[in-house]
Amino acid sequence: MTSPPQSPSSFHRRFDTDRPILGMVHLPPLPGAPRFDGDRTAIRERSLADAETLLEGGVDGLVLENFGDAPFYPESVPAHVVAEMTAVASDVADVVDVPLGINVLRNDAEAALAVAGATGASFVRVNVHTGSAATDQGILEGRAHETLRTRDELGLASDVAILADVHVKHATPIGEQGLERATGETVERGLADGVIVSGPGTGAETELADLDRVVETVRELERDVPVLVGSGVTPESVGEVFERGADGAIVGTAFKRDGQPANSVALERVRELVRATETG
């Protein structure tokens, strides 16, 4: 029998704040990816450097993602991707003292859970957990029924939270499923531990009206499930994001040099946004 979802209090207890800022560790192209440059050592050095810079800047958690592997496998990634991500995540986990999350693009929740279980990560991000979406990888279908059972089978139900996107970026929902219905089904039927609302693409601003709709839907369900903003948060917008009811934010592009997602993390950019969070 599938375990019930974790409570947000369980999720928030992982952090030193009720409004965590999670920084992205965007992995360079891994071995096997079209743009892999042949240097495994450089991947680990870059990932560790970004993780340490994010921590020095004051983030409350990290999300490690195979960002550089485009074009992405739509669902199941090969074993070598899981192996490389596990190796890098293990290196990162050894040097960080904040919660670590795993996202295996484009939508391999099973692999993310496997990496999380092997490295002691605290949560996974699932891009399409319920419903279906048209993407550049083709049609992606939610597999909540498999993901929840896999988490149980791996003995991770009390250790690894499932954060699921609603109307995930770089995708178009299939069918007449509005944001409210998608949120409700992700929480009520998909049993996600938290939901993520984003803009249309990497670094794109999340519409505040969309955040309002997701927050209100979760409140109406009377389920204490955290709502995180997954893209476009900046020092200028972070205060209002939290005022509108967000429980946390996942930040990638705004932390990068020149605001370019493929670049390394810039310490002053991290500090600026974290300061804005503390004073907002």
C-alpha positions in Angstrom: 0.0 0.0 0.0 1.3 3.4 -0.9 2.3 5.6 2.0 0.5 8.9 2.5 2.3 12.1 1.4 4.6 13.9 3.8 3.3 16.9 5.6 4.8 20.3 4.7 5.9 20.6 8.3 8.1 17.6 7.5 9.3 19.3 4.4 10.0 22.6 6.1 11.8 21.0 9.0 14.6 20.1 6.6 15.4 23.8 6.4 16.4 26.6 8.8 13.6 28.8 7.4 10.0 28.5 6.5 10.7 30.2 3.2 13.7 28.4 1.7 15.6 29.5 -1.3 16.9 26.5 -3.2 19.8 27.0 -5.6 20.3 25.1 -8.8 23.4 23.0 -9.5 23.2 22.7 -13.3 25.4 19.9 -14.4 27.4 20.4 -17.5 26.8 17.8 -20.3 27.4 14.3 -18.9 29.2 11.5 -20.7 27.0 10.3 -23.5 25.4 13.7 -24.1 26.0 15.3 -27.5 27.9 18.3 -25.9 30.0 16.3 -23.4 33.6 17.5 -23.8 35.3 14.4 -22.5 36.4 15.7 -19.1 34.6 14.0 -16.2 36.8 15.8 -13.7 35.7 19.2 -14.9 32.1 18.2 -14.4 32.7 17.4 -10.7 34.9 20.5 -10.2 32.2 22.8 -11.7 29.4 21.2 -9.7 31.3 21.4 -6.4 32.3 25.0 -7.1 28.7 26.0 -7.9 27.4 24.2 -4.8 30.0 25.8 -2.5 29.3 29.2 -4.0 25.6 28.8 -3.5 26.2 27.8 0.1 28.5 30.7 0.8 25.8 33.0 -0.6 23.3 31.7 1.9 20.9 29.4 0.1 18.9 27.0 2.2 19.0 24.0 -0.1 20.3 22.7 -3.5 18.7 21.0 -6.5 21.1 19.0 -8.7 19.9 18.6 -12.3 21.4 17.2 -15.6 20.7 20.6 -17.3 23.5 20.2 -19.9 22.2 16.9 -21.3 19.9 18.4 -24.0 18.3 17.0 -26.1 16.9 15.1 -23.2 15.6 11.5 -23.0 11.8 11.9 -22.6 11.3 9.4 -19.8 13.8 6.7 -18.8 17.4 7.8 -19.0 20.2 5.2 -19.6 22.1 3.6 -16.7 25.2 5.6 -17.4 23.3 8.9 -16.7 22.1 7.5 -13.4 25.6 6.4 -12.6 27.2 9.8 -13.4 24.5 11.8 -11.6 24.9 9.5 -8.5 28.7 10.0 -8.5 28.4 13.8 -8.8 25.5 14.0 -6.3 27.5 12.0 -3.8 30.5 14.4 -4.2 28.2 17.3 -3.6 26.4 15.7 -0.6 29.8 15.1 1.0 30.5 18.9 1.2 27.1 20.4 1.8 25.1 20.7 5.0 21.8 21.7 3.5 19.0 19.6 2.0 19.8 18.3 -1.5 17.2 17.6 -4.2 17.5 15.6 -7.5 15.9 16.3 -10.9 16.5 13.9 -13.7 15.5 15.5 -17.0 13.3 15.2 -18.7 10.9 13.2 -16.6 12.6 10.2 -15.0 11.3 10.1 -11.5 12.5 6.6 -10.9 16.0 7.5 -11.7 15.8 10.6 -9.4 14.6 8.5 -6.5 17.4 6.0 -7.1 20.0 8.8 -7.0 18.3 10.4 -4.0 18.3 7.1 -2.1 21.9 6.3 -2.9 23.2 9.8 -1.9 20.9 10.7 1.0 19.1 13.5 -0.9 16.0 14.9 0.7 13.7 15.4 -2.2 13.1 14.9 -5.9 11.5 17.1 -8.5 9.2 15.6 -11.0 8.3 17.7 -14.1 5.1 15.8 -15.1 3.7 13.9 -12.2 0.1 13.7 -13.3 -1.7 14.5 -16.6 0.2 14.8 -19.8 2.1 17.5 -21.7 3.4 18.1 -25.2 7.1 19.0 -25.1 10.1 19.1 -27.4 10.7 15.5 -26.3 7.2 14.5 -27.4 4.3 13.6 -25.2 5.1 13.1 -21.5 2.7 11.3 -19.3 2.6 11.5 -15.5 3.4 8.3 -13.7 2.4 9.2 -10.1 1.2 5.6 -9.6 4.7 4.3 -10.3 6.6 7.0 -8.5 4.8 6.7 -5.2 5.1 2.9 -5.2 8.8 3.0 -6.2 9.5 5.4 -3.3 7.9 2.9 -1.0 9.7 0.0 -2.5 13.0 1.8 -2.0 12.2 2.5 1.6 12.3 6.3 1.1 8.7 7.3 1.9 9.7 9.1 5.1 13.0 10.5 3.8 12.4 11.8 0.2 9.7 14.3 -0.6 8.2 14.5 -4.1 8.0 18.0 -5.5 5.9 18.1 -8.6 5.5 20.8 -11.2 2.0 21.9 -12.3 2.0 23.2 -16.0 5.7 22.6 -16.1 7.9 25.0 -18.2 8.9 24.2 -21.7 5.6 22.3 -22.1 2.0 22.6 -23.1 -0.7 20.8 -21.1 -2.8 18.4 -23.1 -6.5 18.6 -22.7 -8.6 21.3 -21.1 -7.0 21.1 -17.8 -6.7 24.5 -16.1 -4.0 25.4 -13.6 -6.4 24.9 -10.7 -7.5 21.4 -11.8 -3.9 20.4 -12.5 -2.9 21.6 -9.0 -5.8 19.8 -7.4 -5.1 16.5 -9.1 -1.3 16.7 -8.5 -2.0 17.1 -4.7 -5.2 15.0 -4.2 -4.7 12.2 -6.7 -0.9 12.3 -7.4 -0.2 12.7 -3.6 2.7 15.1 -4.3 4.4 16.5 -1.1 4.8 19.9 -2.7 3.9 21.7 -6.0 6.0 24.0 -8.2 4.6 26.7 -10.4 6.9 28.2 -13.1 7.0 30.5 -16.1 7.0 29.2 -19.7 10.8 28.5 -19.9 14.1 28.5 -18.1 14.6 31.8 -16.2 11.2 33.1 -17.3 9.2 35.0 -14.8 6.4 33.1 -13.1 3.2 35.1 -13.4 2.0 36.2 -10.0 -1.6 35.5 -11.1 -0.6 31.8 -11.7 1.1 31.7 -8.2 -2.1 33.1 -6.7 -4.2 30.4 -8.4 -2.0 27.6 -7.2 -1.8 28.9 -3.7 -5.6 29.5 -3.5 -6.3 26.0 -4.8 -4.0 24.3 -2.2 -5.7 26.3 0.5 -9.1 25.4 -0.7 -8.1 21.7 -0.5 -7.2 22.3 3.1 -4.0 20.4 2.5 -0.8 21.9 4.0 1.3 21.3 0.9 4.1 23.8 0.2 4.0 25.8 -3.0 7.3 26.7 -4.6 8.1 29.1 -7.4 10.3 27.4 -10.0 11.5 30.1 -12.3 12.1 33.8 -12.8 12.6 34.8 -9.2 14.9 37.8 -8.8 16.0 40.2 -6.0 13.3 42.5 -7.3 10.5 39.9 -7.3 11.3 37.6 -4.4 9.6 39.8 -1.7 6.3 39.8 -3.6 6.5 36.1 -4.4 6.6 35.3 -0.7 3.9 37.9 0.1 1.6 36.1 -2.4 1.9 32.9 -0.4 4.8 31.0 -1.9 6.5 28.7 0.6 9.9 28.6 -1.2 11.6 29.4 -4.5 14.0 27.4 -6.8 16.5 29.8 -8.3 18.9 29.0 -11.2 19.3 31.7 -13.8 19.3 34.7 -11.5 22.3 33.2 -9.7 24.4 32.8 -12.8 27.1 35.1 -14.2 25.4 37.6 -16.6 22.1 35.9 -15.9 22.9 33.1 -18.3 21.8 29.6 -17.1 24.8 27.8 -18.6 27.3 30.0 -16.8 28.8 29.3 -13.4 27.2 30.7 -10.2 28.1 34.2 -9.2 28.5 34.8 -5.5 27.3 38.4 -5.4 24.2 37.5 -7.3 23.4 34.8 -4.7 24.0 37.2 -1.8 21.9 39.9 -3.4 18.8 37.7 -3.7 19.2 36.1 -0.3 19.5 39.6 1.3 16.3 40.6 -0.5 14.6 37.6 0.9 15.7 38.5 4.4 14.7 42.1 4.2 11.5 41.6 2.2 
